[in-house]
Amino acid sequence: MPMYQVKPVSEAHIQIELPTCMYKVPNIHAHRGDSCASEHALQNGEVDPAVKALGARQDEIMRKLYELKATVDGLAKTVTTPDADLDLTVSSSLSSQSFSSATSQSITDLNTVLGKDLGALRDIVINANPARPPLSLLVLHSLLCQRYRVLSTVHVHSSVPSVPPQLLSCLGPRHAESYARHTFQLGFTLIWKDPKLQMKFSIQNMCPIEGEANVARFLFKLLTPYPSDPVLATLVDSWVDMAFFQLAEGSAKEHSAVLRSLNSALGRSPWLAGSEFSLADIACYCCMLQSSSSSAAPANVQRWVKSCDNLGHFSPVKLLMQ
């Protein structure tokens, strides 16, 4: 059966004038007489040297990109902090006191505890509730300033309507060289923001640490390692938990029970964990100060409170509570 025929809409061979500014690409489908050798080479599993060179060049570029990314991630800490949701910068400070005169030793200690970092500054960012200032963290900040060169900054989040003036200067006066972040070893940023206390150290490698007790443990390890004796380490942890969960948040009955335990322990040794001042003393002292329990404390506890006052570590929080 014959079909309808349609006339062609264009000629079979059309000459199209191409622009001269375009790159010309040879027709890969065309059969060339001199291409037999390369075709046979590809059929035998060999790779064109040009393609091999291109792959090696791409691998080298990717390697350099990964190295550059790692360097930028480290140097980014010298420019910004892990928590960029800030609104008002209040103060920066650097303590002139020092536990150790060797700066290189301090850097080595930080690398041992925190691991090596390409950035010059290790940022510690803490979100805290201004209605309940974390007194123990302020004491630990003061001790960190005595050992490391610390860039300390206070910020206020827009969700907080107002903050008392003493909280805006709780980390000390602004340092003249606060713009030169690379000259410091630690960055300590306190943000009056959230009812739930939270610390961010490395947003890429660590989960946020929540709770004043856990943050205090982290900061204290930057000063001195935890006791190697597991019994002594457990004793310190038990006092820390007792301070924050019973002294700070417990009932009057729980306060009395903790004071009796403190009095009994301090009758056997000058400090709560034996002969050395530890995180247990910092936690219990700050929680007693915040709960106003020291005025009704037994004799051994009163003597221990005076010993803590003589150290001078708690001067910033005592001024804050006045």
Number of C-alpha atoms within 10 A of each C-alpha: 3 4 5 6 6 6 6 7 6 7 7 7 6 7 7 6 6 8 7 7 6 7 7 8 6 7 7 7 6 7 9 8 7 8 10 10 10 13 11 11 13 11 10 9 8 11 13 12 9 9 10 11 12 12 12 12 12 12 12 11 12 12 12 12 12 11 11 12 12 15 14 13 14 17 17 16 21 20 13 11 22 17 17 7 13 15 12 12 14 14 20 24 22 23 20 11 15 15 13 12 11 11 14 10 12 19 16 13 15 20 12 11 13 13 9 11 16 14 19 18 24 24 24 19 22 26 22 21 17 19 11 10 19 21 24 23 23 21 21 21 20 22 21 22 22 18 20 27 23 28 30 27 26 25 20 23 17 13 10 12 8 11 13 9 9 13 17 21 17 20 26 19 16 17 15 10 13 18 12 11 18 16 15 19 19 22 22 23 26 23 27 26 21 16 12 12 21 19 25 20 21 16 11 8 7 9 11 15 16 15 15 23 22 16 19 22 18 13 17 20 14 20 19 12 9 18 14 8 9 10 10 14 13 14 16 22 19 12 21 25 17 22 25 19 14 19 29 22 14 16 11 12 9 16 21 17 14 19 21 16 14 20 20 15 17 20 16 12 14 17 19 25 22 15 10 11 14 17 25 21 22 23 28 25 24 24 25 20 19 19 14 13 17 16 10 11 19 14 12 19 24 16 16 21 18 10 13 18 14 11 10 10 17 21 14 17 21 14 10 15 11 6
